[in-house]
Amino acid sequence: MYTSDGHLRPLDEVEADIIRLAIGHYRGRMSEVARRLGIGRSTLYRKLGELGIDTAA
């Protein structure tokens, strides 16, 4: 949650980490990831693009 100098990390960085964590936890099942994050699948895919998260791996 914090940077090395003690400040809060930017929201987009935290959000990207949570999405990556959820994708790993739910083994890439994007419908389940979206449901557990409380967002729609289209919103999830939009956020992936905005945050530059690659799910091909």
PDB file of N, CA, C and O in Angstrom, chain B, residues numbered from 101:
ATOM      1  N   MET B 101       0.798  -1.194   0.000  1.00  0.00           N
ATOM      2  CA  MET B 101       0.000   0.000   0.000  1.00  0.00           C
ATOM      3  C   MET B 101       0.847   1.267   0.000  1.00  0.00           C
ATOM      4  O   MET B 101       0.393   2.328  -0.429  1.00  0.00           O
ATOM      5  N   TYR B 102       2.078   1.148   0.484  1.00  0.00           N
ATOM      6  CA  TYR B 102       2.930   2.324   0.609  1.00  0.00           C
ATOM      7  C   TYR B 102       4.154   2.220  -0.295  1.00  0.00           C
ATOM      8  O   TYR B 102       4.624   1.125  -0.605  1.00  0.00           O
ATOM      9  N   THR B 103       4.656   3.366  -0.707  1.00  0.00           N
ATOM     10  CA  THR B 103       5.907   3.412  -1.456  1.00  0.00           C
ATOM     11  C   THR B 103       7.062   3.293  -0.479  1.00  0.00           C
ATOM     12  O   THR B 103       6.861   3.318   0.735  1.00  0.00           O
ATOM     13  N   SER B 104       8.263   3.165  -1.004  1.00  0.00           N
ATOM     14  CA  SER B 104       9.434   3.021  -0.132  1.00  0.00           C
ATOM     15  C   SER B 104       9.669   4.250   0.742  1.00  0.00           C
ATOM     16  O   SER B 104      10.320   4.157   1.783  1.00  0.00           O
ATOM     17  N   ASP B 105       9.141   5.404   0.320  1.00  0.00           N
ATOM     18  CA  ASP B 105       9.318   6.614   1.134  1.00  0.00           C
ATOM     19  C   ASP B 105       8.128   6.885   2.057  1.00  0.00           C
ATOM     20  O   ASP B 105       8.025   7.966   2.636  1.00  0.00           O
ATOM     21  N   GLY B 106       7.227   5.904   2.195  1.00  0.00           N
ATOM     22  CA  GLY B 106       6.141   6.009   3.158  1.00  0.00           C
ATOM     23  C   GLY B 106       4.855   6.635   2.671  1.00  0.00           C
ATOM     24  O   GLY B 106       3.919   6.797   3.453  1.00  0.00           O
ATOM     25  N   HIS B 107       4.780   6.991   1.405  1.00  0.00           N
ATOM     26  CA  HIS B 107       3.556   7.569   0.855  1.00  0.00           C
ATOM     27  C   HIS B 107       2.671   6.463   0.293  1.00  0.00           C
ATOM     28  O   HIS B 107       3.149   5.381  -0.048  1.00  0.00           O
ATOM     29  N   LEU B 108       1.382   6.749   0.202  1.00  0.00           N
ATOM     30  CA  LEU B 108       0.461   5.791  -0.402  1.00  0.00           C
ATOM     31  C   LEU B 108       0.767   5.610  -1.885  1.00  0.00           C
ATOM     32  O   LEU B 108       1.119   6.563  -2.580  1.00  0.00           O
ATOM     33  N   ARG B 109       0.627   4.373  -2.359  1.00  0.00           N
ATOM     34  CA  ARG B 109       0.810   4.103  -3.783  1.00  0.00           C
ATOM     35  C   ARG B 109      -0.379   4.648  -4.564  1.00  0.00           C
ATOM     36  O   ARG B 109      -1.479   4.734  -4.017  1.00  0.00           O
ATOM     37  N   PRO B 110      -0.189   5.016  -5.819  1.00  0.00           N
ATOM     38  CA  PRO B 110      -1.300   5.496  -6.641  1.00  0.00           C
ATOM     39  C   PRO B 110      -2.376   4.404  -6.789  1.00  0.00           C
ATOM     40  O   PRO B 110      -2.069   3.212  -6.833  1.00  0.00           O
ATOM     41  N   LEU B 111      -3.610   4.831  -6.862  1.00  0.00           N
ATOM     42  CA  LEU B 111      -4.742   3.918  -6.941  1.00  0.00           C
ATOM     43  C   LEU B 111      -4.637   2.962  -8.127  1.00  0.00           C
ATOM     44  O   LEU B 111      -4.968   1.784  -7.993  1.00  0.00           O
ATOM     45  N   ASP B 112      -4.180   3.447  -9.286  1.00  0.00           N
ATOM     46  CA  ASP B 112      -4.097   2.568 -10.451  1.00  0.00           C
ATOM     47  C   ASP B 112      -3.097   1.428 -10.232  1.00  0.00           C
ATOM     48  O   ASP B 112      -3.297   0.329 -10.748  1.00  0.00           O
ATOM     49  N   GLU B 113      -2.036   1.675  -9.482  1.00  0.00           N
ATOM     50  CA  GLU B 113      -1.066   0.611  -9.179  1.00  0.00           C
ATOM     51  C   GLU B 113      -1.670  -0.426  -8.241  1.00  0.00           C
ATOM     52  O   GLU B 113      -1.489  -1.628  -8.435  1.00  0.00           O
ATOM     53  N   VAL B 114      -2.380   0.040  -7.235  1.00  0.00           N
ATOM     54  CA  VAL B 114      -3.020  -0.869  -6.286  1.00  0.00           C
ATOM     55  C   VAL B 114      -4.095  -1.685  -7.008  1.00  0.00           C
ATOM     56  O   VAL B 114      -4.198  -2.896  -6.818  1.00  0.00           O
ATOM     57  N   GLU B 115      -4.886  -1.013  -7.829  1.00  0.00           N
ATOM     58  CA  GLU B 115      -5.941  -1.681  -8.586  1.00  0.00           C
ATOM     59  C   GLU B 115      -5.360  -2.751  -9.504  1.00  0.00           C
ATOM     60  O   GLU B 115      -5.900  -3.854  -9.587  1.00  0.00           O
ATOM     61  N   ALA B 116      -4.274  -2.440 -10.186  1.00  0.00           N
ATOM     62  CA  ALA B 116      -3.633  -3.400 -11.073  1.00  0.00           C
ATOM     63  C   ALA B 116      -3.149  -4.623 -10.293  1.00  0.00           C
ATOM     64  O   ALA B 116      -3.297  -5.753 -10.759  1.00  0.00           O
ATOM     65  N   ASP B 117      -2.580  -4.406  -9.126  1.00  0.00           N
ATOM     66  CA  ASP B 117      -2.118  -5.526  -8.297  1.00  0.00           C
ATOM     67  C   ASP B 117      -3.279  -6.415  -7.860  1.00  0.00           C
ATOM     68  O   ASP B 117      -3.164  -7.641  -7.884  1.00  0.00           O
ATOM     69  N   ILE B 118      -4.386  -5.811  -7.465  1.00  0.00           N
ATOM     70  CA  ILE B 118      -5.564  -6.577  -7.033  1.00  0.00           C
ATOM     71  C   ILE B 118      -6.119  -7.393  -8.194  1.00  0.00           C
ATOM     72  O   ILE B 118      -6.475  -8.558  -8.019  1.00  0.00           O
ATOM     73  N   ILE B 119      -6.194  -6.793  -9.375  1.00  0.00           N
ATOM     74  CA  ILE B 119      -6.706  -7.510 -10.538  1.00  0.00           C
ATOM     75  C   ILE B 119      -5.783  -8.671 -10.888  1.00  0.00           C
ATOM     76  O   ILE B 119      -6.262  -9.772 -11.161  1.00  0.00           O
ATOM     77  N   ARG B 120      -4.463  -8.447 -10.885  1.00  0.00           N
ATOM     78  CA  ARG B 120      -3.518  -9.540 -11.155  1.00  0.00           C
ATOM     79  C   ARG B 120      -3.661 -10.661 -10.130  1.00  0.00           C
ATOM     80  O   ARG B 120      -3.650 -11.840 -10.485  1.00  0.00           O
ATOM     81  N   LEU B 121      -3.794 -10.293  -8.876  1.00  0.00           N
ATOM     82  CA  LEU B 121      -3.972 -11.274  -7.813  1.00  0.00           C
ATOM     83  C   LEU B 121      -5.235 -12.099  -8.044  1.00  0.00           C
ATOM     84  O   LEU B 121      -5.212 -13.322  -7.913  1.00  0.00           O
ATOM     85  N   ALA B 122      -6.332 -11.433  -8.385  1.00  0.00           N
ATOM     86  CA  ALA B 122      -7.602 -12.127  -8.620  1.00  0.00           C
ATOM     87  C   ALA B 122      -7.511 -13.052  -9.831  1.00  0.00           C
ATOM     88  O   ALA B 122      -8.035 -14.165  -9.800  1.00  0.00           O
ATOM     89  N   ILE B 123      -6.849 -12.598 -10.899  1.00  0.00           N
ATOM     90  CA  ILE B 123      -6.700 -13.438 -12.092  1.00  0.00           C
ATOM     91  C   ILE B 123      -5.927 -14.704 -11.749  1.00  0.00           C
ATOM     92  O   ILE B 123      -6.293 -15.795 -12.187  1.00  0.00           O
ATOM     93  N   GLY B 124      -4.871 -14.567 -10.976  1.00  0.00           N
ATOM     94  CA  GLY B 124      -4.108 -15.736 -10.557  1.00  0.00           C
ATOM     95  C   GLY B 124      -4.900 -16.640  -9.637  1.00  0.00           C
ATOM     96  O   GLY B 124      -4.894 -17.861  -9.794  1.00  0.00           O
ATOM     97  N   HIS B 125      -5.581 -16.038  -8.677  1.00  0.00           N
ATOM     98  CA  HIS B 125      -6.338 -16.815  -7.689  1.00  0.00           C
ATOM     99  C   HIS B 125      -7.460 -17.614  -8.339  1.00  0.00           C
ATOM    100  O   HIS B 125      -7.695 -18.769  -7.983  1.00  0.00           O
ATOM    101  N   TYR B 126      -8.149 -16.999  -9.289  1.00  0.00           N
ATOM    102  CA  TYR B 126      -9.266 -17.663  -9.966  1.00  0.00           C
ATOM    103  C   TYR B 126      -8.840 -18.302 -11.287  1.00  0.00           C
ATOM    104  O   TYR B 126      -9.672 -18.618 -12.137  1.00  0.00           O
ATOM    105  N   ARG B 127      -7.532 -18.485 -11.439  1.00  0.00           N
ATOM    106  CA  ARG B 127      -6.933 -19.210 -12.569  1.00  0.00           C
ATOM    107  C   ARG B 127      -7.409 -18.714 -13.928  1.00  0.00           C
ATOM    108  O   ARG B 127      -7.686 -19.499 -14.835  1.00  0.00           O
ATOM    109  N   GLY B 128      -7.497 -17.397 -14.047  1.00  0.00           N
ATOM    110  CA  GLY B 128      -7.824 -16.794 -15.334  1.00  0.00           C
ATOM    111  C   GLY B 128      -9.280 -16.871 -15.740  1.00  0.00           C
ATOM    112  O   GLY B 128      -9.625 -16.491 -16.859  1.00  0.00           O
ATOM    113  N   ARG B 129     -10.142 -17.354 -14.861  1.00  0.00           N
ATOM    114  CA  ARG B 129     -11.579 -17.413 -15.181  1.00  0.00           C
ATOM    115  C   ARG B 129     -12.152 -16.011 -15.006  1.00  0.00           C
ATOM    116  O   ARG B 129     -12.538 -15.604 -13.911  1.00  0.00           O
ATOM    117  N   MET B 130     -12.192 -15.289 -16.122  1.00  0.00           N
ATOM    118  CA  MET B 130     -12.490 -13.864 -16.081  1.00  0.00           C
ATOM    119  C   MET B 130     -13.897 -13.558 -15.580  1.00  0.00           C
ATOM    120  O   MET B 130     -14.102 -12.537 -14.923  1.00  0.00           O
ATOM    121  N   SER B 131     -14.859 -14.410 -15.870  1.00  0.00           N
ATOM    122  CA  SER B 131     -16.209 -14.184 -15.334  1.00  0.00           C
ATOM    123  C   SER B 131     -16.189 -14.232 -13.814  1.00  0.00           C
ATOM    124  O   SER B 131     -16.826 -13.414 -13.150  1.00  0.00           O
ATOM    125  N   GLU B 132     -15.455 -15.192 -13.270  1.00  0.00           N
ATOM    126  CA  GLU B 132     -15.344 -15.312 -11.818  1.00  0.00           C
ATOM    127  C   GLU B 132     -14.561 -14.140 -11.227  1.00  0.00           C
ATOM    128  O   GLU B 132     -14.926 -13.615 -10.175  1.00  0.00           O
ATOM    129  N   VAL B 133     -13.485 -13.731 -11.901  1.00  0.00           N
ATOM    130  CA  VAL B 133     -12.701 -12.579 -11.444  1.00  0.00           C
ATOM    131  C   VAL B 133     -13.598 -11.346 -11.360  1.00  0.00           C
ATOM    132  O   VAL B 133     -13.614 -10.653 -10.343  1.00  0.00           O
ATOM    133  N   ALA B 134     -14.337 -11.077 -12.426  1.00  0.00           N
ATOM    134  CA  ALA B 134     -15.218  -9.912 -12.444  1.00  0.00           C
ATOM    135  C   ALA B 134     -16.270 -10.005 -11.348  1.00  0.00           C
ATOM    136  O   ALA B 134     -16.522  -9.028 -10.644  1.00  0.00           O
ATOM    137  N   ARG B 135     -16.882 -11.169 -11.202  1.00  0.00           N
ATOM    138  CA  ARG B 135     -17.919 -11.353 -10.179  1.00  0.00           C
ATOM    139  C   ARG B 135     -17.352 -11.090  -8.782  1.00  0.00           C
ATOM    140  O   ARG B 135     -17.973 -10.390  -7.982  1.00  0.00           O
ATOM    141  N   ARG B 136     -16.189 -11.644  -8.491  1.00  0.00           N
ATOM    142  CA  ARG B 136     -15.592 -11.485  -7.154  1.00  0.00           C
ATOM    143  C   ARG B 136     -15.116 -10.061  -6.892  1.00  0.00           C
ATOM    144  O   ARG B 136     -15.075  -9.617  -5.745  1.00  0.00           O
ATOM    145  N   LEU B 137     -14.757  -9.346  -7.958  1.00  0.00           N
ATOM    146  CA  LEU B 137     -14.340  -7.945  -7.794  1.00  0.00           C
ATOM    147  C   LEU B 137     -15.541  -7.000  -7.773  1.00  0.00           C
ATOM    148  O   LEU B 137     -15.405  -5.813  -7.478  1.00  0.00           O
ATOM    149  N   GLY B 138     -16.726  -7.546  -8.094  1.00  0.00           N
ATOM    150  CA  GLY B 138     -17.937  -6.728  -8.070  1.00  0.00           C
ATOM    151  C   GLY B 138     -18.061  -5.796  -9.256  1.00  0.00           C
ATOM    152  O   GLY B 138     -18.655  -4.722  -9.153  1.00  0.00           O
ATOM    153  N   ILE B 139     -17.490  -6.212 -10.405  1.00  0.00           N
ATOM    154  CA  ILE B 139     -17.578  -5.411 -11.632  1.00  0.00           C
ATOM    155  C   ILE B 139     -18.045  -6.310 -12.773  1.00  0.00           C
ATOM    156  O   ILE B 139     -17.994  -7.535 -12.660  1.00  0.00           O
ATOM    157  N   GLY B 140     -18.494  -5.713 -13.857  1.00  0.00           N
ATOM    158  CA  GLY B 140     -18.890  -6.478 -15.026  1.00  0.00           C
ATOM    159  C   GLY B 140     -17.671  -6.942 -15.816  1.00  0.00           C
ATOM    160  O   GLY B 140     -16.584  -6.379 -15.686  1.00  0.00           O
ATOM    161  N   ARG B 141     -17.862  -7.970 -16.632  1.00  0.00           N
ATOM    162  CA  ARG B 141     -16.754  -8.472 -17.442  1.00  0.00           C
ATOM    163  C   ARG B 141     -16.225  -7.420 -18.403  1.00  0.00           C
ATOM    164  O   ARG B 141     -15.015  -7.310 -18.598  1.00  0.00           O
ATOM    165  N   SER B 142     -17.117  -6.648 -19.003  1.00  0.00           N
ATOM    166  CA  SER B 142     -16.649  -5.622 -19.934  1.00  0.00           C
ATOM    167  C   SER B 142     -15.821  -4.565 -19.204  1.00  0.00           C
ATOM    168  O   SER B 142     -14.838  -4.061 -19.747  1.00  0.00           O
ATOM    169  N   THR B 143     -16.215  -4.232 -17.985  1.00  0.00           N
ATOM    170  CA  THR B 143     -15.436  -3.289 -17.180  1.00  0.00           C
ATOM    171  C   THR B 143     -14.076  -3.875 -16.854  1.00  0.00           C
ATOM    172  O   THR B 143     -13.068  -3.169 -16.902  1.00  0.00           O
ATOM    173  N   LEU B 144     -14.034  -5.160 -16.522  1.00  0.00           N
ATOM    174  CA  LEU B 144     -12.768  -5.820 -16.230  1.00  0.00           C
ATOM    175  C   LEU B 144     -11.841  -5.742 -17.439  1.00  0.00           C
ATOM    176  O   LEU B 144     -10.671  -5.381 -17.304  1.00  0.00           O
ATOM    177  N   TYR B 145     -12.356  -6.077 -18.614  1.00  0.00           N
ATOM    178  CA  TYR B 145     -11.515  -6.040 -19.809  1.00  0.00           C
ATOM    179  C   TYR B 145     -11.066  -4.613 -20.145  1.00  0.00           C
ATOM    180  O   TYR B 145      -9.945  -4.401 -20.608  1.00  0.00           O
ATOM    181  N   ARG B 146     -11.941  -3.648 -19.910  1.00  0.00           N
ATOM    182  CA  ARG B 146     -11.551  -2.249 -20.151  1.00  0.00           C
ATOM    183  C   ARG B 146     -10.411  -1.858 -19.205  1.00  0.00           C
ATOM    184  O   ARG B 146      -9.440  -1.228 -19.625  1.00  0.00           O
ATOM    185  N   LYS B 147     -10.534  -2.232 -17.937  1.00  0.00           N
ATOM    186  CA  LYS B 147      -9.490  -1.921 -16.967  1.00  0.00           C
ATOM    187  C   LYS B 147      -8.182  -2.623 -17.317  1.00  0.00           C
ATOM    188  O   LYS B 147      -7.109  -2.043 -17.151  1.00  0.00           O
ATOM    189  N   LEU B 148      -8.254  -3.853 -17.794  1.00  0.00           N
ATOM    190  CA  LEU B 148      -7.041  -4.561 -18.206  1.00  0.00           C
ATOM    191  C   LEU B 148      -6.308  -3.770 -19.279  1.00  0.00           C
ATOM    192  O   LEU B 148      -5.086  -3.627 -19.228  1.00  0.00           O
ATOM    193  N   GLY B 149      -7.050  -3.260 -20.241  1.00  0.00           N
ATOM    194  CA  GLY B 149      -6.450  -2.458 -21.304  1.00  0.00           C
ATOM    195  C   GLY B 149      -5.876  -1.153 -20.790  1.00  0.00           C
ATOM    196  O   GLY B 149      -4.761  -0.772 -21.147  1.00  0.00           O
ATOM    197  N   GLU B 150      -6.635  -0.470 -19.953  1.00  0.00           N
ATOM    198  CA  GLU B 150      -6.181   0.814 -19.408  1.00  0.00           C
ATOM    199  C   GLU B 150      -4.931   0.660 -18.547  1.00  0.00           C
ATOM    200  O   GLU B 150      -4.044   1.514 -18.563  1.00  0.00           O
ATOM    201  N   LEU B 151      -4.871  -0.437 -17.797  1.00  0.00           N
ATOM    202  CA  LEU B 151      -3.752  -0.660 -16.890  1.00  0.00           C
ATOM    203  C   LEU B 151      -2.594  -1.391 -17.545  1.00  0.00           C
ATOM    204  O   LEU B 151      -1.542  -1.570 -16.932  1.00  0.00           O
ATOM    205  N   GLY B 152      -2.783  -1.817 -18.792  1.00  0.00           N
ATOM    206  CA  GLY B 152      -1.720  -2.505 -19.519  1.00  0.00           C
ATOM    207  C   GLY B 152      -1.428  -3.899 -18.979  1.00  0.00           C
ATOM    208  O   GLY B 152      -0.282  -4.350 -18.992  1.00  0.00           O
ATOM    209  N   ILE B 153      -2.470  -4.582 -18.502  1.00  0.00           N
ATOM    210  CA  ILE B 153      -2.292  -5.928 -17.966  1.00  0.00           C
ATOM    211  C   ILE B 153      -2.525  -6.933 -19.083  1.00  0.00           C
ATOM    212  O   ILE B 153      -3.580  -6.947 -19.717  1.00  0.00           O
ATOM    213  N   ASP B 154      -1.513  -7.782 -19.314  1.00  0.00           N
ATOM    214  CA  ASP B 154      -1.593  -8.813 -20.344  1.00  0.00           C
ATOM    215  C   ASP B 154      -2.021 -10.111 -19.706  1.00  0.00           C
ATOM    216  O   ASP B 154      -1.369 -10.582 -18.774  1.00  0.00           O
ATOM    217  N   THR B 155      -3.107 -10.707 -20.186  1.00  0.00           N
ATOM    218  CA  THR B 155      -3.595 -11.961 -19.625  1.00  0.00           C
ATOM    219  C   THR B 155      -3.267 -13.160 -20.498  1.00  0.00           C
ATOM    220  O   THR B 155      -3.729 -14.267 -20.221  1.00  0.00           O
ATOM    221  N   ALA B 156      -2.485 -12.964 -21.539  1.00  0.00           N
ATOM    222  CA  ALA B 156      -2.160 -14.064 -22.455  1.00  0.00           C
ATOM    223  C   ALA B 156      -1.242 -15.098 -21.809  1.00  0.00           C
ATOM    224  O   ALA B 156      -1.251 -16.263 -22.207  1.00  0.00           O
ATOM    225  N   ALA B 157      -0.461 -14.695 -20.835  1.00  0.00           N
ATOM    226  CA  ALA B 157       0.495 -15.619 -20.212  1.00  0.00           C
ATOM    227  C   ALA B 157      -0.156 -16.606 -19.282  1.00  0.00           C
ATOM    228  O   ALA B 157       0.528 -17.441 -18.690  1.00  0.00           O
TER     229      ALA B 157
END
